[in-house]
Amino acid sequence: MSKKHVVIGFIGSQLDGGHGAGRWEKWRPTISLVSQPDAVVHRLELFHSPQHLALAELLKRDIANVSPETEVNLVEMAVADPWDFGEVYAALYDWARAYRFDTTREQYRAHITTGTHVAQICMFLMVEARFIPGVLLQTSPPRKWKEGEPGAVALIDLDLSRYDGIAQRFRAERHDAVAFLKSGIATRNARFNALIEEVERVAVRSRAPMLLTGPTGAGKSFLARRMYALKQSRHQLDGDFVEVNCATLRGDGAASTLFGHKKGSFTGAMADRPGLLRTADKGLLFLDEIGELGLDEQAMLLKAIEEKRFLPVGADREVESDFQLIVGTNRDLRAEVAAGRFRDDLFARINLWTYSLPGLRERPEDIEPNVDHLLQLGAREAGRAVRFNAEAKARYLSFAQSSRALWSGNFRDLSASVTRLATLAEGGRIGLPLVEAEIARLEWLWERGDEVHAGDGRDEADDALLDEVLDRAALEAMDRFDRLQLAAVLRVCRASGSLSEAGRRLFQASRQARSVVNDADRLRKYLLKFGLSWDHVAPAARG
């Protein structure tokens, strides 16, 4: 037995209206849907407001004339404001929850041509959520109106499985956006790829501040620029990309650079200065190394973020700037807050979306695709292609992915290394002797870096770190070798989200040779030698 067709819809107070014989000389949507020659509407649930009861009764009589087989139920829906989304949706929801749907005997269609735009949207949402178990129905007039012509009826099924083509287009567009953020580099590190996929979603959906953390050279500035370009391509930003390294801002000039100043506000202020926050109006402001910003400037920045207005130096009147903010740092801002060097209210404001970019040593599998990308980039800029021979590439990658490669400058080091190789390559070929020379150069550079840091207070910094987890007697009883090693392990633990993650980072090389891998257990046993557990050294232990 075929199912009966039931249509649910609103009276169109304008489209369905009219009195006298003249009403039959125009197209009326509700009359149209019951006049289709090949589709019978067995029942019509027709919503109307109390003030439109007369129109509803007239429409019911007209339907009886054109479609006597259609049963019409007039449903009074008392909504004080038909343009109030919450009120209309609540009324529809209450009706649907009380209505006895019988999907075994009846097919339901929600008519969305009539009613206010709010009513149409609410009807769509009710069908999408399956509170009304049916499909959407839309009527439209014939191209050339003739009396008696019913026009067209179209069904819209919200079963998205029927729209695989559309879904594939959205997936492809999203894939392109993620690839854009990575400059088309086919990165292989699972953690980094997952991070970039989430960054893409947040970048196009949120205007909230974003915090990028990670070591120097990990790509914070680069990613901020790519997010700006992505937002601009989606017409979400009209202004400029403005970048400033807060480590370069010192003294009175810091506030002036960021917030601007009035002429004569201090010695040397020969003219008004708008400041970088105003320059970034309608655009994106990237504040790198925000941990270097002074406390006074932090307070001014917090007001600018929350209220979109601030007071330039020496000014009597506030100015406005509606900018989106991304900040970067290689510091642990939690520790800076605890030490009183960073405002906790500012940290809370910029900490909604926080992403830690891993350094190059944590992404050894991504070194090869980045090397290939850098060579292609260099070829476009220099106008000549440069390639490794197979033996040279294998040697370079073997070193680059080993524990001997410190990559202390991360991608800056890698970019400089590839640039040197490409520049010195004869005939566009990078051979083994050139690679061996470059490896020696890198080891020398990193060794020099170690020497520079050997007397810069690292022992004191290590002791301060160990003081947090060990008592003074235990610290004084330790050899310097053990202090240095334990301090290095603690720094890795503090930068990791879990015991397992810290173990993977610490035992990256040796774990490859083990048949049974339990990095967390190895680290746990090491810490136990000093009477420590993960709870003593975890990042949360610092707060």
Disulfide bonds with the S-S distance in Angstrom:
none
